[in-house]
């Protein structure tokens, strides 16, 4: 396979030209549900996992049977997300919900944020993000970004190469 490299057994190919971890012609249906950049938001138990895909898209993308059969527009999903966020009283819990939404469906996350800037910006930015940083050890769900500490002195290049 020209242009593809495998680093580890079982790891998806890396495409040299696009810099993507998944070569576009190797994306399977389940990848659309696992990658928040590809996902279009299924709402299942308060979580979004891909319901904006039409039946035709589900069949073409190999998603048929992997998500509930009900189709929801992005508008319906935004409304449902707002209702879920409103259930929480504490800003930190709202932050956790929104971070989870971003992990599952970036398109829906950014749409919700852009349509409700005044309401949600204080949650994903100051002052709530300061509290989230203080409670990071308690609310950590999955890695996002690159972590370099004072203990990495002399090894910063190796840490950055892992990215």
Secondary structure, DSSP 8 states (H G I E B T S, - for coil): -TTEE--STT---EETTT--SS-GGG--HHHHHH-TTT--EEEETTEEEEETS-HHHHHHHT-TTTS-S----HHHHHHHHHHHHHT--SHHHHHHHHHHHHHH-HHHHHHHHHHSHHHHHHHHSTTHHHHHHHTHHHH--S--S----GGGTT-HHHHHHH-
